[in-house]
Every structure is written in structure tokens, then in C-alpha cells.
Amino acid sequence: QVQLVESGGGLVQPGGSLRLSCTASRTIFSINSMGWYRQAPGKQRDMVAAMSSGDIIEYADSVKGRFTISRDNAKNTVYLQMNSLKPEDTAVYYCNARYRSLPYWGQGTQVTVSS
């Protein structure tokens, strides 16, 4: 199993930045892929950014050029740097890990972009 703990959400003005962190309970070398999803009220949960163990990275079109996913292997942590935030980025952001073909989710962290 994998436990995921997220942090870093909050309230930010349009154009601002936030960095989300997700720390896994096991070495991320053993995890097939990790990534970030988000879910706005009344909408489905969508992929934002994902990184495979082979460093293949994928972004949703809506965040390309603004968001960056990265990882620190020594800290078993994956980050999502979010720049140039827009009101439509407002959502609960969830960390996701795929380990031995099973998905695991963090508890979610709220990101609100508003003036």
C-alpha cells in the first residue's frame, strides 16, 4: 500500500503562484507513476500532471506552460509548481500514485484562485 500526504493549497490571487507537495509512505522509485488530479464542484476529477517512473511527463492542455511537476527522490515527494494561476484553476487537488497496478489517492488540498 501507499499513503499519500498533500500540502500547500490555499487562497491566491489571479496571476499568483502556489506549490503543492505530496509525500509518499514508500520510496517513489517503487511507484509506477505519480501525479496530480483536480476536481472542481460539480465536475469530474481530471488529470493535471503526471510523471512515470521513467520520467515521462504529461500535462493537461489547460495547464501547459504554467504548471510544472517534479520530484525529490530523497524525500519521496512529488511537487506541483503552479504559476500564473487563473480562477478556473480553483479545485480540490489530489495526489495520485499507481503502485502494482492499483491507484492510491491523497486526501486532497483546496486551491482557490480569487481576488
C-alpha positions as CSV (number, residue, x, y, z in Angstrom):
1,Q,0.0,0.0,0.0
2,V,0.9,3.7,-0.4
3,Q,-0.2,6.5,1.8
4,L,0.0,10.0,0.3
5,V,0.0,13.2,2.3
6,E,-0.5,16.5,0.4
7,S,0.2,20.1,1.5
8,G,0.5,23.5,0.0
9,G,-3.0,24.5,-1.0
10,G,-4.6,27.8,-0.2
11,L,-6.1,31.1,-1.4
12,V,-4.2,33.0,-4.0
13,Q,-5.0,36.0,-6.3
14,P,-5.1,35.5,-10.1
15,G,-1.7,35.5,-11.6
16,G,-0.2,34.2,-8.4
17,S,1.7,31.0,-7.6
18,L,1.4,28.0,-5.3
19,R,3.4,24.9,-4.8
20,L,1.8,21.6,-3.8
21,S,3.7,18.8,-2.2
22,C,2.8,15.1,-2.0
23,T,4.9,12.8,0.2
24,A,4.6,9.1,-0.2
25,S,4.9,6.5,2.5
26,R,7.3,4.4,0.4
27,T,10.2,5.2,-1.9
28,I,8.9,6.7,-5.1
29,F,11.4,4.5,-7.0
30,S,9.0,1.6,-6.4
31,I,5.9,3.5,-7.6
32,N,5.0,3.2,-11.3
33,S,3.7,6.7,-11.7
34,M,2.7,9.7,-9.6
35,G,0.7,12.7,-10.5
36,W,-1.9,15.4,-9.7
37,Y,-5.6,15.5,-10.4
38,R,-8.2,18.1,-9.6
39,Q,-11.9,18.3,-9.1
40,A,-14.0,21.4,-9.2
41,P,-17.5,21.4,-7.7
42,G,-20.0,19.6,-9.9
43,K,-17.2,18.4,-12.2
44,Q,-15.3,15.1,-12.7
45,R,-11.8,14.6,-11.5
46,D,-9.3,15.3,-14.2
47,M,-5.6,14.7,-14.6
48,V,-3.5,17.8,-14.3
49,A,0.1,16.4,-14.5
50,A,1.6,13.0,-14.2
51,M,5.1,11.6,-14.1
52,S,6.1,8.0,-14.7
53,S,9.0,6.2,-13.1
54,G,10.8,6.6,-16.4
55,D,10.4,10.4,-16.2
56,I,7.8,10.6,-18.9
57,I,5.7,13.7,-18.1
58,E,2.2,14.6,-19.2
59,Y,0.2,17.8,-18.7
60,A,-3.4,18.7,-19.3
61,D,-3.6,21.2,-22.1
62,S,-5.1,23.8,-19.8
63,V,-2.0,23.9,-17.6
64,K,0.8,23.5,-20.1
65,G,3.4,26.3,-19.7
66,R,2.0,27.3,-16.3
67,F,2.4,24.2,-14.1
68,T,5.4,22.0,-13.6
69,I,5.6,18.6,-11.9
70,S,8.8,17.5,-10.3
71,R,10.1,15.1,-7.7
72,D,12.6,14.8,-4.9
73,N,13.6,11.1,-4.7
74,A,15.4,11.5,-1.4
75,K,12.2,13.0,0.2
76,N,9.8,10.6,-1.5
77,T,8.0,13.8,-2.6
78,V,6.3,15.0,-5.8
79,Y,5.7,18.7,-6.3
80,L,3.3,20.7,-8.5
81,Q,4.5,24.2,-9.1
82,M,1.6,26.3,-10.3
83,N,2.2,29.7,-11.8
84,S,0.0,32.3,-13.5
85,L,-3.0,30.9,-11.7
86,K,-6.5,31.6,-13.0
87,P,-9.9,31.4,-11.3
88,E,-10.7,28.3,-13.4
89,D,-7.8,26.5,-11.6
90,T,-9.9,26.6,-8.4
91,A,-10.5,23.0,-7.3
92,V,-9.5,20.3,-4.8
93,Y,-6.2,18.9,-5.9
94,Y,-5.4,15.3,-5.3
95,C,-2.2,13.4,-5.4
96,N,-2.3,10.1,-7.2
97,A,0.1,7.2,-7.2
98,R,-0.1,3.9,-9.2
99,Y,1.6,1.1,-7.4
100,R,1.4,-2.6,-8.5
101,S,-1.4,-1.6,-10.9
102,L,-3.6,-0.1,-8.1
103,P,-4.4,3.6,-7.7
104,Y,-3.9,5.4,-4.4
105,W,-5.1,8.9,-3.6
106,G,-4.3,11.6,-1.1
107,Q,-6.9,13.4,1.0
108,G,-6.9,16.4,-1.3
109,T,-5.9,20.0,-0.8
110,Q,-8.1,23.0,-1.7
111,V,-6.7,25.6,-4.2
112,T,-8.8,28.8,-4.6
113,V,-7.8,31.5,-7.1
114,S,-9.8,34.6,-6.4
115,S,-9.3,38.3,-6.0
